[in-house]
Amino acid sequence: MLKHLHIENYVLIKNLDLDFSSGFSVVTGQTGAGKSIMLGALGLALGAKADSKSIFQDEKKCIIEVTFDIAGYRLEQFFNENDLDYSDECIIRRELLDNGKSRSFLNDTPVLVGVLKQLGQKFIDIHSQHSSLLLESNAFQLSVLDIVAKNGELLEDYKSKYSSYIEVSKSLEEERNAATQAKENADYIEFQHRQLKECNLKHGELQSLEDNINTLEHISDVKEGLSTAINALNADEGIISNLYRLKSALDDISAYGSGYESLSNRVESCLIELKDVCDDIEHKNEDVNLDPSELETMHERVSQIYTLLQKHKVRTEDELIEIMDSLSLQLGRLESYDEIIDNLSREKESLYKDLTELSSTLSERRSSVIKGIENSIESRLKFLGMPDSKFVINLSKSADITPTGSDIVQFLFSSNKTQPMPIQNCASGGEISRVMLCIKALVAEGSNLPTLIFDEIDTGISGNIAAQMGTILKEMSKTMQIICITHLPQVAAKGEYHFSVYKDNKTNPVQTYVKLLDKSERIGEIASMLSGDNITDAAIANAKELLSVDS
């Protein structure tokens, strides 16, 4: 349940700390005082979209910190799955900066906003002034049946399989399309692969061919250069002969100093290397011969490779080899498409069978609670001054399975003895509020939610009906924490704890404050709700009477 709310620099609130208790708390205040600011702050803490415009005037940062007591709500698994330390006391903090950025923390550990949203759904349900529109939603109507039927685990299992079914169906469609396209292009793919394979490409071949062509096309210059090099090294007055003479001269004087022998050895090393170089040059000179047919063959080979490069729009033969390998895989995959498609088809059929069985079980469990829901809603509506109301749930089958099963639900309603019609087509604002409260009360019995907050669910209600509505809220608070923002004194008087929201227009900027009222302050607040600013003795007496009813 909600234990503490800290608001700092949010909208019109400079600094606020509120402690909450179990049971039934009410929040009152004049229109425009800022009653819904607390809900906005709670929403921000639980992952709502952040807006830097919400920061109190001229401040750099606002902080919302909410403390929950979550002992006994079996949330340990959620914390483990999100790598968070579990504690029976959970503190959520959201910080909003004036640059639009925000930071989120759970028990002082930084978390993503998505984690706060998921966790918030397990902590608290906020029924805003526009939540009654949910009654028009088939998804909401179906969720009511599922909560009462306790379909949570079954529905999760169904949704998991449905997700797998959609994924497998998508893969099957993609494979079928790919197989069709591949088979249409099979001849062309095979031709391309054969053309590349017959080319017998080798790594580095193109560079080697171009080097050889360059050599053969300049063979006379190469021959002349090689001959000149050989003569420079090996002629009678060439480098090698001169080095022999140099070594001989050093050898003759080696006996006269150790340094001369070292020099002779170094010259000998040069001789060995130069003789080796000379041998290589002579071999190259012997190998370089002009063969017109060989040169033509090389040109043809280079032309063949360049044609393939241009065709496949790549730059190297290595890339052509990669393309050939890819085409080879495609040809191999052509043979396996049938097997892949067959396996996916069987998997899809198996999942569909599981889904139809699960949806059938869901339908049975939903159907089994319909009569009880109808009776419960009608009973509560009679208590709320609608003795002739009729609430009917129609459950029909969809053409195929959907993300929530194969059921289509529709809530029908009549406030008198006329034929029930879809609730969104026939209920007034006050009737919608009463129906929604009855549904929330019923859902509260079947859920494990710690806290439920109502923001003026009593819209369109007055007099004794408002008192009856307060009684239902009070009854709900026996099993969960109820917080109700109300403008009706009859509802406010039912609360165990009463918070008053007021605005101080004398400050600059204007600020909103919230105060927990004591017994005498409650009398004054409710009297003010009854008679306005000019509180009369009759209003005070009436306020005392309202409060004594619940005391």
SVG drawing of the C-alpha trace seen along z (x, -y; Angstrom):
<svg xmlns="http://www.w3.org/2000/svg" viewBox="-40 -38 141 70">
<polyline fill="none" stroke="black" stroke-width="0.4" points="0.0,0.0 1.0,-3.6 2.7,-4.8 4.4,-8.1 4.4,-10.7 7.1,-13.4 6.7,-16.2 9.3,-18.8 9.0,-21.6 6.2,-20.0 3.6,-22.3 2.2,-24.5 3.7,-22.4 7.0,-23.7 7.5,-21.0 5.0,-18.4 5.2,-15.3 2.1,-13.1 1.8,-9.9 -1.0,-7.5 -2.6,-4.7 -4.6,-1.6 -8.3,-1.9 -10.3,-4.7 -8.8,-8.2 -10.6,-11.1 -9.2,-14.2 -11.2,-17.4 -10.7,-21.0 -12.2,-23.7 -12.2,-23.5 -8.8,-24.5 -7.1,-24.1 -4.8,-21.4 -6.4,-18.1 -5.2,-16.3 -1.6,-17.5 -1.0,-14.6 -2.3,-12.2 0.0,-13.8 3.0,-13.4 2.1,-9.8 1.8,-9.2 5.2,-10.8 6.8,-8.6 5.2,-5.5 6.6,-6.2 4.3,-8.8 5.7,-11.0 7.9,-13.8 7.5,-17.5 9.9,-20.1 7.0,-22.6 5.8,-20.8 8.7,-22.1 7.9,-24.7 8.6,-28.3 12.3,-29.1 13.5,-25.8 16.0,-23.5 14.7,-20.2 11.6,-18.5 11.6,-15.3 8.8,-12.9 9.4,-10.1 6.8,-7.5 7.1,-4.8 5.1,-1.6 4.7,1.3 4.7,4.4 5.0,7.1 2.8,10.1 2.2,9.2 4.6,11.8 6.7,9.3 10.0,11.0 10.1,12.6 9.6,9.3 12.6,7.8 14.8,10.8 13.9,10.7 14.9,7.1 18.1,7.6 16.8,5.5 17.2,5.9 13.9,6.8 12.6,5.1 9.2,5.1 9.4,1.3 9.8,0.1 10.9,-3.5 10.5,-4.9 12.1,-8.3 11.7,-10.2 13.8,-13.4 12.8,-15.8 15.4,-18.3 14.7,-21.7 16.4,-20.5 13.6,-17.9 15.7,-14.9 14.6,-12.7 16.1,-10.0 14.4,-7.1 15.4,-5.1 14.0,-2.1 15.4,-1.7 18.3,-4.0 19.1,-1.8 18.8,-3.6 16.1,-1.9 14.4,-2.5 11.1,-4.2 9.6,-1.1 10.4,0.8 8.5,-1.8 5.5,-1.5 5.4,2.3 5.8,2.1 3.2,-0.7 0.6,1.6 1.2,4.0 1.1,1.3 -1.8,-1.0 -4.8,-1.6 -5.7,-5.3 -9.2,-5.8 -9.2,-9.3 -12.1,-11.4 -11.9,-10.0 -11.4,-6.3 -15.2,-5.7 -14.6,-5.8 -13.0,-2.4 -16.5,-1.0 -16.7,-1.4 -13.6,0.7 -14.0,4.4 -10.5,5.0 -11.5,3.5 -14.8,5.5 -12.9,8.7 -10.4,7.9 -13.2,7.7 -14.2,11.2 -10.6,12.5 -10.0,10.9 -13.1,12.3 -12.4,15.7 -8.8,15.5 -7.5,16.2 -4.2,14.4 -1.8,17.4 -3.9,19.0 -4.1,15.8 -0.3,15.3 0.3,18.8 -2.1,18.1 -0.5,14.7 3.0,16.3 1.8,19.0 0.0,16.5 3.2,14.4 5.0,17.6 2.2,18.4 2.4,14.9 6.2,15.1 6.1,18.6 3.4,17.5 5.5,14.6 8.6,16.8 6.5,19.3 5.2,16.5 8.7,15.1 10.1,18.6 7.3,19.3 7.9,15.9 11.7,16.5 11.2,20.0 8.9,18.8 11.3,16.0 14.3,18.3 12.7,20.9 11.7,18.2 15.4,17.1 16.9,20.6 18.1,20.8 19.7,17.4 21.3,18.1 22.7,21.4 24.0,19.7 25.8,17.1 27.3,19.7 28.5,21.8 30.0,18.8 32.0,17.9 33.0,21.5 34.2,22.2 36.3,19.0 38.3,20.8 39.2,17.6 42.2,17.5 43.1,15.0 45.6,12.4 45.4,13.7 44.5,10.4 47.4,8.5 49.8,11.3 48.4,11.3 48.7,7.5 52.3,7.6 53.2,10.3 51.5,8.5 53.3,5.3 56.6,7.2 55.9,8.9 54.7,5.7 58.0,4.0 60.2,7.1 63.0,5.3 63.4,2.8 63.3,5.5 65.9,7.6 68.2,4.7 67.9,3.7 68.5,7.3 71.6,7.6 73.0,4.3 72.5,5.4 74.3,8.7 77.2,6.9 77.4,4.5 77.7,7.3 79.6,10.0 81.9,8.4 85.6,8.4 85.5,5.0 82.1,5.5 81.0,5.1 81.6,8.7 85.2,8.8 86.0,5.5 84.7,6.9 86.9,10.0 89.9,7.7 88.7,5.7 88.4,8.8 91.9,10.0 93.5,6.7 91.8,6.9 92.9,10.5 96.5,9.5 96.6,7.1 94.4,9.0 97.5,10.2 98.2,6.6 95.1,5.9 91.8,7.6 89.7,4.9 90.8,5.8 89.6,9.4 86.2,8.1 86.0,5.8 87.0,8.8 84.1,10.8 81.6,8.1 82.8,7.8 82.4,11.6 78.8,11.3 78.2,8.7 79.7,11.0 77.4,13.8 74.3,11.6 75.4,10.0 76.2,13.4 72.7,14.6 71.1,11.4 73.1,12.0 71.8,15.6 68.2,14.4 68.7,11.8 70.2,14.3 67.2,16.7 64.7,13.9 66.6,13.0 66.3,16.6 62.6,16.8 61.6,13.6 60.8,14.6 58.3,13.1 55.6,15.5 52.8,13.7 50.3,16.5 51.0,16.4 50.5,12.6 47.2,13.0 46.1,15.7 46.9,13.4 44.9,10.5 42.0,12.8 42.1,13.9 42.2,10.4 39.4,9.4 37.3,12.3 37.9,11.3 37.1,7.6 33.9,8.6 32.8,10.4 33.8,7.6 31.7,5.1 28.8,7.5 28.7,8.0 29.7,4.4 32.7,5.3 36.3,4.4 38.4,7.5 38.4,11.2 38.1,11.9 34.6,10.3 33.7,12.4 34.7,15.5 32.5,14.4 29.6,13.9 30.2,17.4 30.1,18.9 26.8,17.0 25.3,18.3 26.3,21.7 24.5,21.3 21.4,20.1 21.5,23.1 21.9,25.4 19.0,23.6 16.8,24.2 17.0,27.9 16.1,27.2 13.2,24.8 10.6,27.6 12.0,29.1 12.0,25.6 8.5,24.8 7.2,28.2 8.8,27.8 7.3,24.3 3.9,25.5 3.8,28.3 5.0,25.9 2.2,23.4 -0.4,26.1 0.7,27.3 0.6,23.8 -2.8,23.2 -4.1,26.4 -2.7,25.3 -4.3,21.9 -7.7,23.2 -7.6,25.5 -6.5,22.6 -9.0,20.2 -11.7,22.8 -10.7,23.1 -10.7,19.3 -14.2,19.1 -15.5,21.7 -14.1,19.9 -15.3,16.5 -18.8,17.9 -18.9,19.4 -18.5,16.0 -20.9,14.0 -24.0,14.7 -22.2,13.9 -20.9,10.6 -24.4,9.6 -26.0,10.3 -23.2,8.5 -23.4,5.4 -27.2,5.3 -27.2,5.7 -24.8,2.8 -26.7,0.7 -29.9,1.2 -28.0,0.1 -27.0,-3.0 -30.6,-3.9 -31.2,-2.1 -33.7,0.7 -34.8,1.4 -31.3,1.4 -30.3,4.4 -26.7,5.4 -26.1,8.1 -22.9,9.5 -23.0,10.9 -20.1,13.3 -19.8,14.3 -17.1,16.0 -14.7,14.2 -14.0,15.6 -10.5,16.7 -8.2,16.5 -7.1,13.1 -4.4,11.9 -6.9,12.5 -8.6,15.7 -11.7,16.2 -14.2,14.2 -16.0,10.9 -17.6,9.4 -20.2,6.6 -21.7,5.0 -25.4,4.2 -27.2,1.9 -30.6,0.4 -31.4,-1.9 -35.1,-1.0 -37.2,1.8 -36.3,1.2 -34.3,3.6 -30.6,3.4 -28.4,1.8 -24.6,1.3 -23.6,-0.6 -21.9,-3.5 -25.1,-4.1 -27.6,-4.5 -26.0,-5.4 -25.8,-9.0 -22.7,-10.4 -24.1,-9.7 -25.1,-6.1 -21.7,-5.5 -20.0,-6.6 -22.2,-4.2 -21.7,-1.3 -18.0,-1.9 -17.8,-1.9 -19.7,1.3 -17.3,2.9 -14.2,1.6 -15.6,2.9 -16.1,6.3 -12.7,6.3 -11.1,5.3 -12.4,8.5 -10.7,10.6 -7.4,8.7 -4.3,8.5 -3.9,4.8 -2.7,2.9 -4.1,-0.6 -7.0,-2.0 -7.4,-5.7 -10.6,-7.4 -10.5,-10.8 -14.1,-12.2 -15.8,-8.9 -18.9,-10.5 -19.4,-12.9 -23.2,-13.3 -24.1,-11.9 -25.7,-13.7 -27.7,-13.2 -28.4,-9.8 -26.8,-8.0 -23.5,-9.8 -23.7,-8.4 -24.4,-4.9 -21.4,-5.3 -19.3,-6.3 -20.4,-3.2 -19.3,-1.0 -15.9,-2.7 -15.6,-2.2 -16.5,1.5 -13.8,1.9 -11.2,0.4 -11.5,3.4 -9.5,5.4 -7.4,2.7 -6.3,-0.9 -8.8,-3.3 -8.0,-7.0 -10.9,-9.1 -10.7,-12.6 -14.3,-13.9 -16.4,-17.0 -19.3,-15.4 -19.6,-15.8 -21.5,-12.6 -18.6,-10.6 -16.0,-12.7 -17.7,-11.9 -17.2,-8.2 -13.4,-8.5 -11.3,-7.4 -8.6,-10.0 -9.4,-13.3 -6.9,-15.4 -7.7,-19.0 -6.1,-20.6 -6.0,-24.4 -4.2,-27.1 -2.5,-30.2 -3.1,-33.0 -1.2,-35.5 2.2,-33.9 4.2,-34.7 4.2,-32.3 0.9,-30.8 1.3,-27.5 -0.8,-24.5 -0.8,-22.8 -2.3,-19.6 -3.2,-19.0 -4.4,-16.0 -7.4,-17.3 -8.2,-16.6 -11.8,-16.0 -12.7,-19.7 -11.1,-20.6 -13.1,-17.9 -16.3,-19.3 -15.4,-22.7 -14.3,-21.3 -17.5,-19.3 -19.6,-22.2 -17.9,-24.3 -18.6,-21.7 -22.3,-21.8 -22.8,-25.6 -19.8,-27.2 -17.6,-30.0 -20.4,-31.3 -20.5,-28.4 -23.8,-28.3 -24.7,-26.7 -27.0,-24.4 -24.1,-23.4 -22.0,-22.6 -24.8,-20.6 -25.3,-18.7 -21.5,-18.1 -21.5,-16.6 -24.5,-14.5 -22.7,-13.1 -19.6,-12.3 -21.5,-10.7 -23.1,-8.3 -19.8,-6.7 -18.4,-7.0"/>
</svg>
